[in-house]
Amino acid sequence: MTHDDTLVWFRRDLRAYDHAALYAALSKSPRVHCVFVFDREILDPLPSRADRRVEFIWHSVRELQQALVTGGGGLVVLHGRAREEIPALAARLKVDAVFANHDYEPAALERDDAVSQALAAAGTAFITCKDQVIFEKSEILTLDGRPFSIFTAYKNAWLKRLDGFFLKAYPVEKYFDRLAVDAGPSMPTLADIGFEPTNLRELKITPGMAGASRLFAEFKKRMADYHERRDFPAVRGSSYLSVHLRFGTISIRALAAEAWHAANRGAAVWLSELIWRDFYFMILYHHPRVVSHAFRPEYDAIRFANNPDLFRAWCEARTGYPLIDAAMRQLNTSGYMHNRLRMVTASFLVKDLQVDWRKGERYFAEKLNDYDLAANNGGWQWAASTGCDAQPYFRIFNPVTQSEKFDAAGKFIRHYVPELANCDDKFIHAPWRMDTAQQAKAGVIIGRDYPAPAVDHAVARQVMLDLYARARDG
Ligand SMILES: Cc1cc2nc3c(=O)[nH]c(=O)nc-3n(C[C@H](O)[C@H](O)[C@H](O)COP(=O)(O)OP(=O)(O)OC[C@H]3O[C@@H](n4cnc5c(N)ncnc54)[C@H](O)[C@@H]3O)c2cc1C
């Protein structure tokens, strides 16, 4: 079906190339308007006015606007409630269809439903496209037509289904002469939308398509070694592209294509991580109840102790376990946490401190630059052993042995916990094992300069095993 004027609504897809909705609109209509809404429904409830994600989005939207202007068009940038702004703009521009890319989060789906109804009432179509994943919804199912819940089986089916077709870029540039130039309000400043600059620049996080492509170019040189380097937080082993994938400043098709064609061990393991991302979107789509419930309902019965002091100690990096505290300081100061450490800190909160995984999940949601409901919820439920493909509840990360294995010389710990910088390698992972003379020599008195461990891992482990067994046995 062809259309007259259409409108493309950008959301978490802030790029002007390889863009499914933009391509669909451009290829079907002679004039395409573009819009981004700083949605007050999302922004107003954020607890901090200095939010790296908002600043990241702001810069990315500005870059997108410049790219569209360079292409001969423009981008209307609004600040308001998207569910009202989009139908109003569609009416003002007299478009007969609004295009957007699929979202899979329940709140976004509810908003899209409301927008779709408002548009329909005015005779305007709302057309959505798959863009942020390779396979979505029910594209990959078990042989008996059900959604997978085991990752390896899903991954095998995903790889079997993959061919070049699914990795092809949408050539939007071909139709850029159809972009419309709209006279609208000028782009609001960060202050206009109620936010302040953060330490994004200091952290050397470059937003937008330019930042993403630079990062990816650098990662491509390291991709072949990914499988060997990715687990060590003091080593630059992973891609650091998560925030760009979150806001769509890079195309998932471009990344998956590169990994698929590279055909080496590192690339294959990295492609697996991209498949985990599809997997969790698929889980959220089919099981929206996971947002507040355990994927495996029997684990909703766990009676977590939820000691507020222990939760605060975890948030504030005062658990006395150096790797945990270093990881939490990385999160609190930069909005990033290495994947291995996300697994270990999440496991520690739930299984050592016996705090409900939902509290940790909310804390990560507040702090992570790359916060994504599907991946974060999936990661937390995996670590808490309550989810699909969870690690069994009786397998519990030991925070000291994890530290010895993945930060052997304590390089990561020394960076984030300088109080322990002078500890011997032998004690850096468990500094409470130093006697008084050794503590004096290292310049750190445990209990004064650095906390004593908040819990005894061996004891906590047993308590946790009982909690889980009781929940599981009803
Ligand atoms: C408790 C917990 C919470 C997490 N919360 C998030 C989150 O909110 N947002 C998020 O993007 N990732 C989350 N992850 C997954 C993973 O830790 C991050 O994607 C990764 O650390 C980002 O760094 P990177 O870009 O260098 O990853 P790379 O190792 O380079 O991986 C490439 C990309 O694959 C995707 N990816 C990698 N691992 C996973 C995974 N396990 N699940 C889903 N996608 C994955 C990400 O988009 C990532 O950018 C979480 C993991 C855990 C255990």
The ligand as a Tripos MOL2 file, in Angstrom:
@<TRIPOS>MOLECULE
LIG
   53    58     1     0     0
SMALL
NO_CHARGES

@<TRIPOS>ATOM
      1 C1         22.2890   -8.9090   36.4280 C.3       1 LIG1
      2 C2         22.5230   -8.4850   34.9980 C.ar      1 LIG1
      3 C3         21.9280   -7.3270   34.5210 C.ar      1 LIG1
      4 C4         22.1400   -6.9240   33.1940 C.ar      1 LIG1
      5 N1         21.5260   -5.7820   32.7460 N.ar      1 LIG1
      6 C5         21.6720   -5.4150   31.4490 C.ar      1 LIG1
      7 C6         21.0160   -4.2600   30.9570 C.ar      1 LIG1
      8 O1         20.2490   -3.5960   31.6460 O.2       1 LIG1
      9 N2         21.2470   -3.9030   29.6580 N.ar      1 LIG1
     10 C7         22.0610   -4.6380   28.8410 C.ar      1 LIG1
     11 O2         22.2430   -4.2600   27.6740 O.2       1 LIG1
     12 N3         22.6660   -5.7440   29.2830 N.ar      1 LIG1
     13 C8         22.5090   -6.1490   30.5610 C.ar      1 LIG1
     14 N4         23.1540   -7.2730   31.0090 N.ar      1 LIG1
     15 C9         23.9380   -8.0760   30.0600 C.3       1 LIG1
     16 C10        25.4330   -7.7300   29.9460 C.3       1 LIG1
     17 O3         26.0090   -7.6680   31.2110 O.3       1 LIG1
     18 C11        25.6890   -6.4180   29.2220 C.3       1 LIG1
     19 O4         24.9840   -6.3890   28.0030 O.3       1 LIG1
     20 C12        27.1720   -6.2350   28.9060 C.3       1 LIG1
     21 O5         27.9230   -6.2610   30.0850 O.3       1 LIG1
     22 C13        27.3940   -4.9260   28.1780 C.3       1 LIG1
     23 O6         28.7360   -4.7460   27.8680 O.3       1 LIG1
     24 P1         29.2550   -4.8330   26.3770 P.3       1 LIG1
     25 O7         28.4460   -3.9690   25.4980 O.co2     1 LIG1
     26 O8         30.7170   -4.5870   26.4080 O.co2     1 LIG1
     27 O9         28.9270   -6.3430   26.0370 O.3       1 LIG1
     28 P2         29.5360   -7.3680   24.9740 P.3       1 LIG1
     29 O10        30.1280   -8.4680   25.7480 O.co2     1 LIG1
     30 O11        30.3890   -6.6970   23.9680 O.co2     1 LIG1
     31 O12        28.2220   -7.9560   24.2840 O.3       1 LIG1
     32 C14        27.6720   -7.3770   23.1000 C.3       1 LIG1
     33 C15        26.2290   -7.0190   23.3040 C.3       1 LIG1
     34 O13        25.4480   -8.1800   23.4930 O.3       1 LIG1
     35 C16        24.3720   -7.8970   24.3850 C.3       1 LIG1
     36 N5         24.5030   -8.7650   25.5500 N.ar      1 LIG1
     37 C17        25.6440   -9.2460   26.0850 C.ar      1 LIG1
     38 N6         25.3650  -10.0700   27.1130 N.ar      1 LIG1
     39 C18        24.0330  -10.0920   27.2380 C.ar      1 LIG1
     40 C19        23.1280  -10.7620   28.1070 C.ar      1 LIG1
     41 N7         23.5570  -11.6010   29.0670 N.pl3     1 LIG1
     42 N8         21.8120  -10.5290   27.9670 N.ar      1 LIG1
     43 C20        21.3410   -9.7150   26.9950 C.ar      1 LIG1
     44 N9         22.1490   -9.0640   26.1270 N.ar      1 LIG1
     45 C21        23.4780   -9.2480   26.2470 C.ar      1 LIG1
     46 C22        24.4970   -6.4400   24.7870 C.3       1 LIG1
     47 O14        23.6580   -5.6810   23.9520 O.3       1 LIG1
     48 C23        25.9670   -6.1550   24.5130 C.3       1 LIG1
     49 O15        26.2450   -4.8110   24.2360 O.3       1 LIG1
     50 C24        22.9580   -7.7050   32.3380 C.ar      1 LIG1
     51 C25        23.5430   -8.8630   32.8370 C.ar      1 LIG1
     52 C26        23.3370   -9.2500   34.1490 C.ar      1 LIG1
     53 C27        23.9730  -10.5130   34.6470 C.3       1 LIG1
@<TRIPOS>BOND
     1     1     2 1
     2     2     3 ar
     3     2    52 ar
     4     3     4 ar
     5     4     5 ar
     6     4    50 ar
     7     5     6 ar
     8     6     7 ar
     9     6    13 1
    10     7     8 2
    11     7     9 ar
    12     9    10 ar
    13    10    11 2
    14    10    12 ar
    15    12    13 ar
    16    13    14 ar
    17    14    15 1
    18    14    50 ar
    19    15    16 1
    20    16    17 1
    21    16    18 1
    22    18    19 1
    23    18    20 1
    24    20    21 1
    25    20    22 1
    26    22    23 1
    27    23    24 1
    28    24    25 2
    29    24    26 1
    30    24    27 1
    31    27    28 1
    32    28    29 2
    33    28    30 1
    34    28    31 1
    35    31    32 1
    36    32    33 1
    37    33    34 1
    38    33    48 1
    39    34    35 1
    40    35    36 1
    41    35    46 1
    42    36    37 ar
    43    36    45 ar
    44    37    38 ar
    45    38    39 ar
    46    39    40 ar
    47    39    45 ar
    48    40    41 1
    49    40    42 ar
    50    42    43 ar
    51    43    44 ar
    52    44    45 ar
    53    46    47 1
    54    46    48 1
    55    48    49 1
    56    50    51 ar
    57    51    52 ar
    58    52    53 1
@<TRIPOS>SUBSTRUCTURE
     1 LIG1         1 GROUP 0 **** ****
